[in-house]
Each structure stands twice: as structure tokens, then as C-alpha cells.
Amino acid sequence: MTRPPPLFDTALARTRLARARRAGHADFLVTRVCDDLDDRLGAVLRRFPQALDLGTPTPDAALRLAAGGRCDAVLRLSPLVEATPGVAVAVGDPEALPVAPATVDLAVSLLALQHVNDLPGALAQLRRALKPDGLFIGCLLGGRSLTELRQAFGQAESEIEGGVSPRVAPFAEVREMGSLLQRAGFALPVTDIETVTVRYADPFALMRDLRAMGLTNVLTERRRTPLRRTTLMRAAAIYAERFADPDGRLRATFEILWLSGWAPHASQQVPLKPGSARTRLAAALGTTEHDPMRSPS
């Protein structure tokens, strides 16, 4: 069987990120999710001798892990060549994880996996890299991200050009991620969503931020001809008409999809088999059980 063509141009994604980092990376989302990662790891009362940061766009997560006092060593698998004091750095691809099986106690990945062509494969490799009872926790952009921008461009292109071109990547949905974690072999998978709303003076400020985050279009099927000015201006007008707050500022939605799972271990809790409960639900709730198949006396 032949593989389907890749959805994302990963080489272009690295080029766009490198350009953003050189020009001054807009790191407010990375900072936000790193703060959330600190909170989430704070609830896990254990040490992680060997930690891995998989592809986070900046070194912030790896630096925090190294400074937190709970990791003896941190390896950062970076999309770019960089030097990070106190952290071992290797340039690599999440789809070809250069880590031996069962060597990592903690793996994190923040805002990187949404541009992976083979997400199930990347998760399976992460699972293999974890030691038994090792933890993976990460986040990626979810399906409602940039919904305002997508709607504005879709309507503008339909009106002016008679069709819609691939412009914004199809993001993952939370209901899919739990299944993917289970398929990859993770135990106790958990997914949840955080919605971040950022407000802008105009759509062009949002577009500048997306460029400064390295999040511009890297779809392999993207249109290769320049965007028409009339289409751009119409999209900006639609955005302002449909998504402005009373003070005139415009909303932009970033949906952050969090996921976590553990490498299986004998010490972990497992769900009971159906029918194995020893206490009836009615007794646990303190109510009277009624059998719908029996007629009332």
C-alpha cells in the first residue's frame, strides 16, 4: 500500500519557525501553556530523573523542567539548531523520535504536535520511549482554533474567487485524542480543553502575530499564487463585521487541547470488568431500586 501524501510541509514549518524566532517570536501562547504545564505537573508528587521536551517551539518548557528541581536531566528535541544552557539539545522530528525505548520518565510536548503528519505514529513512539509508569503530558491546537479567521477568509474567497483554498490546517478534535492515546498504548488517558481568547485592534494584527509565531500556512496543498488584495481586504471587513466586541476590538480563539497518559505499569488502577461490582448502585446512592420489568404490586 502506498502512503497518502503528507498533509504538512514540515521543512517549511521549520523555516517559518526559524524566521519567527529570528524576528522576535510572539511567545504569549507558549508562555501560557508553560504556566499551565507547571500547574499540571505540580499535582504529580514524584521525581522524573529523565525528562524529554518534544518539539516545543521555544526552549521555555525545557528550561522550566531543568530549573524545577524534579528532573535530573532534560533532553530537548528541538525543531531548530539552538543552544540551551542546562539542557541537552538534539535537532529532530517528532515522527522519527531518536530516543531508546523505556528510557524517559516524563515526556512533554507543547504546541508542536498539530503539524505532525502521522500523529498516531508519533504518540506510539512517545509511548515506547517512556519507562513503565512514565508520564506523557502535552498540548496542541484544537479544532476551534482561529475559527473567526477561517470563516472570514472562507466567505471572502467564495464571494470574490468562487471557491475556498486550503488556508488553515484541520486541527485535532478532543474526542479523537482520547482514542489515539489508547491506540498508542497509553494507560489512564485524559484529555481536556482550554479556550484562550485574544483580542486585536484589527485582523492584520492577528496575522502579524501568527507570522511571529511561525503559524502561517504550511499545508502541502496550499495555494501557491499570491493572495489577492481584494480578497484580503474583504476578509478583514467580514472579520470586523462578525467578530467585533462592543469596544470595536476583534476576538481570536485559540483552543488548547491538553492530553496526558501513562506508560502501563502493574501498580496503576484498572477499571473493573462489567458485572464485577459487589455493591448495587441503588445501595450506594441510598435509593430504592425499581425493576421496570416487574409490574407494581
N, C-alpha and C positions, 0 to 999 in steps of 0.2 A: 504494500500500500504506500502511496506517495503522501508525504506530509502536506497539509494545507499551507498556503503561503503565509508568511508571518504577518501579523496584524500591525506590529510596530516596527519602525526603523530604529533599532537600538543604537546603532552607531550615530545616527542623527540626534537621538535623545542625549547621548553623552556630549556631543558637540554643543547642543543648545545649553546644557547644564554648565559646561565649561565657559561658554560665553557669559552666562548669567553670573557665575562666580567671579569672573574677571571684572565685570562691570559693576559689581555690588549686589550680591544676592539678596532678594527680598525674602527674609527668613522668618517672617512672623508666623507662618503656619508650622514650620519646623520647630520653632521655639515653643509654640503652643502644645504640640504633640509631645515634645520632650518633657515639658512640665507634667503632662498627663501620664507619661511613662513613669516618671518619678513617683507619682501618687499610686499608680497601679502596682509597681514593684514594692512600694512601702508596705503593702498588705501581705507580702510574701516573706515570712520570717525564716529566711535561710541565707546562706552564703552561696555564691556562684563562682567557684575557682576559675573557670574558663568561660569567658563571655564572647559572643560574636555579634557585631553590628553588620547587618547585611544591607548594604546599598543605600543607607540614609543619605540624602543629598548633601548634607554638611557633616563635619565631624562632631557636631554638638552632642549627639546621643552617646557616641563612644567616649568622649571626654567626660561626660557626666558619670558613665559607668565606671571609668577609671578613677574618678575622684570620689565616688560614693563610699569606698571602703569595704564593699561587699564582694568585689571581684579581684582575684589575684592577678589576672591577665586579661587583656581585652584585645581581640583581633578585629580590625575594621576591614571589611571587604568593600572597597570604595569603587565608585564608577569612574573616578579620575585619579591621576597621579597626584599625590599630595603627601606632605609630611605632617604628622600629628604627634606632638610630644606626649610620651607616656602611653602610646597606643601603637601596636604593631599594625602596619597597613599593607594590604595587598590589593592590587587592581584586579577586579574580576567581574564575572557575570553571575547574577543570581540563578541563571539556568544551567550553570556549569560550576557548582559550588566546590572550590578546591579545599575541602575540609574532610579529614578522615572520618569514617563512621564512629559514632559513640565517643566523641572527644569534647563535646561542648555541653556545659551545664545550663547556659542561658543564651538564647538567640533572640535578637530584636531586629526589627526592620520597620522603619518609619517612612511613609510616603514614597516608597520605591516600587512596590510590587504591582502598582497599577499599570506599569509599562512593560510587564513581563509577558512574553508571548505564550509561554507554557506555564501558567500559574500552578496547575496540579503537579507538574513535574518539579517545579521549584519548591513547593511545600513538601513533597515527598523527600527531596534531598535534604531539606532542613530537618525533617523528622529523623532521617538516618544519621545526621550529624550530631544529634542530641544523645547524651548519655541516658540510660534508663532513669526516669523521673526528672529529666531535664525539661526546662520550660521554654516555650516559644511565645513571644508576645509582639504584636506588630499592628500597623495600621496602614490603610491605603485609602485613596479617594473613592467614595461610594457613588451610587447611581444617580443621586440628585445633585451632584456637584455641577456648578455652572449651568443649572437648568435655565436661568434667565438668559444667559448669553446664547445658549443653544436655540432657545425659542426665537430670540430676536433675529439671529442670523438665518434660521430656517425660514421664517416668514419673509425676510428681506430677499433672500435668494429666490424663493418661489415667486414673489411679485415681479422681480426685475429680470431674473435669468431663466425662469421657467423650470427650475429644479434645485435640489439641495445637494451640495457637495459634502463629502466626509470632512468634518472640521474638528469636532470634539470627540475624543475617544469614548467608546462604550465602557462605562465603569462597572465594577462588580456590584452585585446586589447582596444584601446581608443574608437573605435566605439561601443563597448559593454557597456562601463561605463556610457555614457550618458543615454542609455536606462535603465540601472539598477538604476540610480539615480531617473529617472522619475517613475519607477515602485515602488520604495521605498517611493514615495510621496514628493520628493523634488521639490520645485519651482525654476525656473531660473537656471537649471543645466548647468555647464560649465566644459568642460574637455580640457586639453591641454597636450602637451608632451615636455619634455626637455631631450635631449640626452647628457649624460656625457661620455666622452671617457677617460679612464685611461690607461696609458702606463706602461708596465712592462719589466724588463730585460729578463724574461723567463716565461713560463706558470706556473712554480712551485711557483713563487712569487704571481701570481694571486690566485692560490689555497690556499696559506697561508693566504692571505687577506680574502678570502671567509670563511675560517675556523675561522679567528679572528673577523668576523662579525656575526658569527652564521648562515651563509647562506649555509651550506653544505646540502646534500640531506636528506630531511625528508619526502619523498614520502612514503606512506604506501606500495606501490608496488615496492619499491627499491630492487635491488639485495642484498641478504644477504651474499653472498660469497665475499671474498676479491678481489679487483681489481688486475688483472694480471699485473705484472711489464712490460711485453712486450706490453700490450695494452696501459698502461700509457705512456711509452716511445714513442710509435708510435703516440699517440695523441699529445704529446708535439712536436714531429717533424713536424706533419701536421700543428699544430698551427703556428710554426715558419716559415714554408714554405709559408703559405697562408695569414698570417695576420701581417707580419712584415713591419714596416716603413723603409725608406731608411737608417736610422741610426741603424737598427737592433732591435729596441725596438718593443714590441708587443702591439697591441691595444686590449682593452677590453671595450665593450659597456655596459653601464647601461642606460636603458631607464626609465625615471621617468615620470609616468603618474599622472598628477595632476587632481583633481576633487573637485568641490565645488557645494553647493546647499543651499537653504534657506528653513526653515520651512514655509509653506504658511501663508500669512497674507493679510488682506484686503488692506493694503497700497501699496502692490507691484504692479508693472506694469504687465499687462497681454496682450498677443497678441490679435490683433483684429480678429474677425471672418472673414473667407473668404468672400469676396464680400461686406464688410462693408466700404471699403475705400471711401472717399469723393473726393479725388483728383486722376486723372488718372496719371499713371506712365509717359506717354509721356509728360504731362504738367510739372511734377516735374523735368524731365530731360531736358526740353526745346527743345524737338524734335517734329517732325511731326508724328502722329500716322497713320499707314497704316493697312488697313484691308485686310488680304491675301485672303479673300473670295470674295472680290469685284474686278472686272476687271478694269484695268486702263482706264480712260476716254480719 
